[in-house]
Amino acid sequence: MFGATDRGIVEQKLAACVNIIPGIISVFEWKGSVTEDSEILLMIKTRTSRIPDLAAYVKQNHPYEVPEVISVKIDQGYPGYLAWLAEAVPHAAVTDSGT
């Protein structure tokens, strides 16, 4: 993921902003072996309600079998920035389960 796919996250309103941080080296255990890989870190700013949709998008477009998607709660922030984020990213659609 880097480029058009990352733009798609914003274009599809899954997030307000994606910071692309290249040059990350990750060391991790995968399928019984310790491995090292060059990665790009994405800091994606979105609503909590959009994380499942965002995770599905990342899974569909990422080359890893298990891409890293984690969230960090925003406890505080500049009110103008938080308002912009809320305006840029709509709430996830609520579906009626029929029950």
TIVO-2410 file (N, C-alpha, C; in nm, 3 decimals):
# residues 99
REC num residu      c1      c2      c3 atome chaine
REC   1      M   0.084  -0.117   0.000     N      A
REC   1      M   0.000   0.000   0.000    CA      A
REC   1      M   0.089   0.123   0.000     C      A
REC   2      F   0.074   0.201  -0.098     N      A
REC   2      F   0.142   0.330  -0.104    CA      A
REC   2      F   0.101   0.393  -0.235     C      A
REC   3      G   0.040   0.509  -0.229     N      A
REC   3      G  -0.001   0.576  -0.350    CA      A
REC   3      G  -0.150   0.572  -0.369     C      A
REC   4      A  -0.193   0.515  -0.482     N      A
REC   4      A  -0.335   0.517  -0.518    CA      A
REC   4      A  -0.422   0.448  -0.415     C      A
REC   5      T  -0.376   0.337  -0.360     N      A
REC   5      T  -0.455   0.265  -0.260    CA      A
REC   5      T  -0.473   0.348  -0.135     C      A
REC   6      D  -0.368   0.414  -0.090     N      A
REC   6      D  -0.377   0.498   0.029    CA      A
REC   6      D  -0.467   0.619   0.004     C      A
REC   7      R  -0.461   0.673  -0.117     N      A
REC   7      R  -0.553   0.782  -0.154    CA      A
REC   7      R  -0.696   0.733  -0.150     C      A
REC   8      G  -0.717   0.606  -0.186     N      A
REC   8      G  -0.851   0.549  -0.184    CA      A
REC   8      G  -0.913   0.551  -0.046     C      A
REC   9      I  -0.831   0.537   0.057     N      A
REC   9      I  -0.881   0.542   0.195    CA      A
REC   9      I  -0.949   0.676   0.219     C      A
REC  10      V  -0.887   0.784   0.174     N      A
REC  10      V  -0.943   0.918   0.191    CA      A
REC  10      V  -1.057   0.940   0.092     C      A
REC  11      E  -1.037   0.900  -0.032     N      A
REC  11      E  -1.140   0.920  -0.134    CA      A
REC  11      E  -1.270   0.850  -0.099     C      A
REC  12      Q  -1.261   0.734  -0.035     N      A
REC  12      Q  -1.381   0.660   0.005    CA      A
REC  12      Q  -1.434   0.705   0.142     C      A
REC  13      K  -1.374   0.810   0.197     N      A
REC  13      K  -1.415   0.869   0.324    CA      A
REC  13      K  -1.406   0.770   0.441     C      A
REC  14      L  -1.308   0.680   0.431     N      A
REC  14      L  -1.278   0.591   0.543    CA      A
REC  14      L  -1.190   0.661   0.646     C      A
REC  15      A  -1.125   0.769   0.605     N      A
REC  15      A  -1.040   0.847   0.693    CA      A
REC  15      A  -1.029   0.989   0.639     C      A
REC  16      A  -0.994   1.080   0.729     N      A
REC  16      A  -0.974   1.220   0.689    CA      A
REC  16      A  -0.833   1.244   0.637     C      A
REC  17      C  -0.736   1.166   0.685     N      A
REC  17      C  -0.597   1.188   0.653    CA      A
REC  17      C  -0.518   1.059   0.667     C      A
REC  18      V  -0.423   1.039   0.578     N      A
REC  18      V  -0.329   0.927   0.589    CA      A
REC  18      V  -0.188   0.985   0.584     C      A
REC  19      N  -0.112   0.968   0.692     N      A
REC  19      N   0.029   1.003   0.691    CA      A
REC  19      N   0.107   0.879   0.648     C      A
REC  20      I   0.195   0.895   0.550     N      A
REC  20      I   0.274   0.784   0.497    CA      A
REC  20      I   0.417   0.803   0.545     C      A
REC  21      I   0.463   0.710   0.628     N      A
REC  21      I   0.595   0.721   0.690    CA      A
REC  21      I   0.682   0.606   0.637     C      A
REC  22      P   0.770   0.635   0.539     N      A
REC  22      P   0.854   0.530   0.482    CA      A
REC  22      P   0.976   0.501   0.570     C      A
REC  23      G   1.047   0.396   0.532     N      A
REC  23      G   1.175   0.366   0.596    CA      A
REC  23      G   1.165   0.290   0.727     C      A
REC  24      I   1.054   0.224   0.752     N      A
REC  24      I   1.037   0.147   0.875    CA      A
REC  24      I   1.094   0.007   0.853     C      A
REC  25      I   1.171  -0.042   0.948     N      A
REC  25      I   1.217  -0.180   0.947    CA      A
REC  25      I   1.147  -0.251   1.062     C      A
REC  26      S   1.077  -0.358   1.032     N      A
REC  26      S   1.007  -0.435   1.134    CA      A
REC  26      S   1.073  -0.571   1.151     C      A
REC  27      V   1.087  -0.612   1.276     N      A
REC  27      V   1.136  -0.746   1.309    CA      A
REC  27      V   1.020  -0.813   1.382     C      A
REC  28      F   0.977  -0.929   1.330     N      A
REC  28      F   0.861  -0.995   1.387    CA      A
REC  28      F   0.868  -1.145   1.364     C      A
REC  29      E   0.791  -1.217   1.444     N      A
REC  29      E   0.781  -1.362   1.426    CA      A
REC  29      E   0.661  -1.390   1.338     C      A
REC  30      W   0.683  -1.471   1.237     N      A
REC  30      W   0.573  -1.508   1.148    CA      A
REC  30      W   0.590  -1.653   1.108     C      A
REC  31      K   0.490  -1.732   1.142     N      A
REC  31      K   0.487  -1.875   1.108    CA      A
REC  31      K   0.612  -1.947   1.156     C      A
REC  32      G   0.650  -1.917   1.281     N      A
REC  32      G   0.760  -1.988   1.346    CA      A
REC  32      G   0.899  -1.935   1.318     C      A
REC  33      S   0.913  -1.833   1.236     N      A
REC  33      S   1.045  -1.778   1.205    CA      A
REC  33      S   1.048  -1.629   1.237     C      A
REC  34      V   1.163  -1.585   1.286     N      A
REC  34      V   1.183  -1.441   1.306    CA      A
REC  34      V   1.230  -1.384   1.173     C      A
REC  35      T   1.162  -1.279   1.131     N      A
REC  35      T   1.193  -1.219   1.001    CA      A
REC  35      T   1.205  -1.068   1.015     C      A
REC  36      E   1.268  -1.008   0.918     N      A
REC  36      E   1.285  -0.863   0.913    CA      A
REC  36      E   1.235  -0.817   0.777     C      A
REC  37      D   1.160  -0.707   0.778     N      A
REC  37      D   1.104  -0.659   0.652    CA      A
REC  37      D   1.099  -0.507   0.653     C      A
REC  38      S   1.119  -0.449   0.538     N      A
REC  38      S   1.104  -0.306   0.519    CA      A
REC  38      S   0.955  -0.277   0.502     C      A
REC  39      E   0.904  -0.180   0.575     N      A
REC  39      E   0.762  -0.149   0.570    CA      A
REC  39      E   0.740   0.001   0.563     C      A
REC  40      I   0.618   0.037   0.535     N      A
REC  40      I   0.573   0.176   0.538    CA      A
REC  40      I   0.465   0.185   0.644     C      A
REC  41      L   0.480   0.278   0.737     N      A
REC  41      L   0.383   0.298   0.843    CA      A
REC  41      L   0.279   0.399   0.797     C      A
REC  42      L   0.153   0.363   0.809     N      A
REC  42      L   0.045   0.456   0.780    CA      A
REC  42      L  -0.020   0.498   0.911     C      A
REC  43      M  -0.027   0.626   0.934     N      A
REC  43      M  -0.105   0.680   1.046    CA      A
REC  43      M  -0.233   0.733   0.985     C      A
REC  44      I  -0.342   0.666   1.015     N      A
REC  44      I  -0.470   0.695   0.950    CA      A
REC  44      I  -0.564   0.755   1.054     C      A
REC  45      K  -0.614   0.874   1.023     N      A
REC  45      K  -0.703   0.944   1.115    CA      A
REC  45      K  -0.847   0.922   1.073     C      A
REC  46      T  -0.924   0.856   1.160     N      A
REC  46      T  -1.062   0.823   1.128    CA      A
REC  46      T  -1.146   0.817   1.254     C      A
REC  47      R  -1.273   0.793   1.237     N      A
REC  47      R  -1.365   0.773   1.349    CA      A
REC  47      R  -1.356   0.628   1.397     C      A
REC  48      T  -1.381   0.607   1.524     N      A
REC  48      T  -1.383   0.471   1.578    CA      A
REC  48      T  -1.484   0.385   1.504     C      A
REC  49      S  -1.597   0.444   1.469     N      A
REC  49      S  -1.703   0.367   1.401    CA      A
REC  49      S  -1.662   0.320   1.262     C      A
REC  50      R  -1.558   0.378   1.204     N      A
REC  50      R  -1.515   0.341   1.069    CA      A
REC  50      R  -1.403   0.237   1.068     C      A
REC  51      I  -1.350   0.202   1.186     N      A
REC  51      I  -1.236   0.110   1.190    CA      A
REC  51      I  -1.268  -0.026   1.126     C      A
REC  52      P  -1.385  -0.087   1.149     N      A
REC  52      P  -1.411  -0.214   1.079    CA      A
REC  52      P  -1.409  -0.201   0.927     C      A
REC  53      D  -1.469  -0.094   0.873     N      A
REC  53      D  -1.467  -0.073   0.728    CA      A
REC  53      D  -1.325  -0.047   0.678     C      A
REC  54      L  -1.250   0.032   0.754     N      A
REC  54      L  -1.112   0.061   0.719    CA      A
REC  54      L  -1.028  -0.067   0.721     C      A
REC  55      A  -1.044  -0.148   0.824     N      A
REC  55      A  -0.968  -0.274   0.833    CA      A
REC  55      A  -1.000  -0.366   0.716     C      A
REC  56      A  -1.126  -0.372   0.676     N      A
REC  56      A  -1.164  -0.455   0.561    CA      A
REC  56      A  -1.099  -0.403   0.433     C      A
REC  57      Y  -1.096  -0.271   0.416     N      A
REC  57      Y  -1.032  -0.210   0.299    CA      A
REC  57      Y  -0.883  -0.243   0.296     C      A
REC  58      V  -0.817  -0.227   0.411     N      A
REC  58      V  -0.674  -0.256   0.419    CA      A
REC  58      V  -0.649  -0.403   0.387     C      A
REC  59      K  -0.726  -0.492   0.446     N      A
REC  59      K  -0.710  -0.636   0.422    CA      A
REC  59      K  -0.723  -0.669   0.273     C      A
REC  60      Q  -0.819  -0.606   0.207     N      A
REC  60      Q  -0.844  -0.631   0.066    CA      A
REC  60      Q  -0.731  -0.579  -0.023     C      A
REC  61      N  -0.663  -0.473   0.019     N      A
REC  61      N  -0.564  -0.406  -0.067    CA      A
REC  61      N  -0.420  -0.422  -0.023     C      A
REC  62      H  -0.394  -0.492   0.085     N      A
REC  62      H  -0.259  -0.505   0.140    CA      A
REC  62      H  -0.198  -0.638   0.099     C      A
REC  63      P  -0.067  -0.643   0.070     N      A
REC  63      P  -0.005  -0.768   0.029    CA      A
REC  63      P   0.012  -0.870   0.142     C      A
REC  64      Y   0.011  -0.826   0.268     N      A
REC  64      Y   0.030  -0.920   0.378    CA      A
REC  64      Y  -0.097  -1.001   0.402     C      A
REC  65      E  -0.079  -1.125   0.443     N      A
REC  65      E  -0.191  -1.211   0.481    CA      A
REC  65      E  -0.263  -1.154   0.603     C      A
REC  66      V  -0.186  -1.099   0.696     N      A
REC  66      V  -0.242  -1.038   0.818    CA      A
REC  66      V  -0.182  -0.898   0.833     C      A
REC  67      P  -0.243  -0.797   0.771     N      A
REC  67      P  -0.189  -0.661   0.785    CA      A
REC  67      P  -0.214  -0.608   0.926     C      A
REC  68      E  -0.126  -0.519   0.969     N      A
REC  68      E  -0.140  -0.459   1.101    CA      A
REC  68      E  -0.240  -0.343   1.093     C      A
REC  69      V  -0.350  -0.360   1.165     N      A
REC  69      V  -0.448  -0.253   1.180    CA      A
REC  69      V  -0.480  -0.245   1.329     C      A
REC  70      I  -0.433  -0.139   1.392     N      A
REC  70      I  -0.460  -0.118   1.535    CA      A
REC  70      I  -0.511   0.025   1.551     C      A
REC  71      S  -0.577   0.051   1.663     N      A
REC  71      S  -0.626   0.187   1.683    CA      A
REC  71      S  -0.577   0.241   1.816     C      A
REC  72      V  -0.563   0.371   1.820     N      A
REC  72      V  -0.524   0.444   1.939    CA      A
REC  72      V  -0.631   0.549   1.964     C      A
REC  73      K  -0.687   0.550   2.082     N      A
REC  73      K  -0.793   0.643   2.116    CA      A
REC  73      K  -0.738   0.786   2.129     C      A
REC  74      I  -0.812   0.882   2.076     N      A
REC  74      I  -0.778   1.023   2.092    CA      A
REC  74      I  -0.848   1.072   2.218     C      A
REC  75      D  -0.771   1.100   2.322     N      A
REC  75      D  -0.830   1.151   2.446    CA      A
REC  75      D  -0.856   1.300   2.438     C      A
REC  76      Q  -0.767   1.372   2.372     N      A
REC  76      Q  -0.781   1.515   2.357    CA      A
REC  76      Q  -0.719   1.556   2.224     C      A
REC  77      G  -0.757   1.673   2.178     N      A
REC  77      G  -0.700   1.724   2.055    CA      A
REC  77      G  -0.747   1.867   2.032     C      A
REC  78      Y  -0.684   1.933   1.940     N      A
REC  78      Y  -0.722   2.069   1.904    CA      A
REC  78      Y  -0.865   2.064   1.851     C      A
REC  79      P  -0.958   2.140   1.911     N      A
REC  79      P  -1.099   2.131   1.872    CA      A
REC  79      P  -1.123   2.152   1.723     C      A
REC  80      G  -1.052   2.243   1.661     N      A
REC  80      G  -1.070   2.266   1.518    CA      A
REC  80      G  -1.033   2.145   1.434     C      A
REC  81      Y  -0.924   2.078   1.473     N      A
REC  81      Y  -0.881   1.958   1.401    CA      A
REC  81      Y  -0.983   1.846   1.418     C      A
REC  82      L  -1.030   1.828   1.541     N      A
REC  82      L  -1.128   1.721   1.566    CA      A
REC  82      L  -1.258   1.749   1.493     C      A
REC  83      A  -1.297   1.875   1.482     N      A
REC  83      A  -1.418   1.910   1.408    CA      A
REC  83      A  -1.399   1.881   1.259     C      A
REC  84      W  -1.281   1.914   1.206     N      A
REC  84      W  -1.252   1.884   1.065    CA      A
REC  84      W  -1.258   1.734   1.040     C      A
REC  85      L  -1.199   1.655   1.128     N      A
REC  85      L  -1.200   1.509   1.114    CA      A
REC  85      L  -1.344   1.458   1.114     C      A
REC  86      A  -1.425   1.508   1.207     N      A
REC  86      A  -1.565   1.465   1.216    CA      A
REC  86      A  -1.643   1.502   1.091     C      A
REC  87      E  -1.611   1.616   1.031     N      A
REC  87      E  -1.679   1.660   0.910    CA      A
REC  87      E  -1.634   1.579   0.789     C      A
REC  88      A  -1.507   1.544   0.785     N      A
REC  88      A  -1.449   1.475   0.669    CA      A
REC  88      A  -1.488   1.328   0.662     C      A
REC  89      V  -1.514   1.266   0.778     N      A
REC  89      V  -1.541   1.122   0.782    CA      A
REC  89      V  -1.681   1.099   0.837     C      A
REC  90      P  -1.774   1.056   0.752     N      A
REC  90      P  -1.909   1.031   0.802    CA      A
REC  90      P  -1.911   0.908   0.893     C      A
REC  91      H  -2.010   0.904   0.980     N      A
REC  91      H  -2.029   0.785   1.063    CA      A
REC  91      H  -2.052   0.664   0.974     C      A
REC  92      A  -2.019   0.547   1.025     N      A
REC  92      A  -2.046   0.424   0.951    CA      A
REC  92      A  -2.197   0.409   0.937     C      A
REC  93      A  -2.238   0.355   0.825     N      A
REC  93      A  -2.381   0.332   0.802    CA      A
REC  93      A  -2.433   0.230   0.901     C      A
REC  94      V  -2.548   0.257   0.956     N      A
REC  94      V  -2.612   0.162   1.048    CA      A
REC  94      V  -2.706   0.078   0.966     C      A
REC  95      T  -2.692  -0.053   0.979     N      A
REC  95      T  -2.779  -0.143   0.904    CA      A
REC  95      T  -2.879  -0.207   0.998     C      A
REC  96      D  -2.997  -0.231   0.949     N      A
REC  96      D  -3.102  -0.294   1.028    CA      A
REC  96      D  -3.086  -0.445   1.015     C      A
REC  97      S  -3.066  -0.511   1.128     N      A
REC  97      S  -3.046  -0.656   1.125    CA      A
REC  97      S  -3.177  -0.732   1.111     C      A
REC  98      G  -3.291  -0.661   1.119     N      A
REC  98      G  -3.419  -0.726   1.102    CA      A
REC  98      G  -3.471  -0.793   1.228     C      A
REC  99      T  -3.404  -0.768   1.340     N      A
REC  99      T  -3.450  -0.829   1.464    CA      A
REC  99      T  -3.505  -0.724   1.558     C      A
***
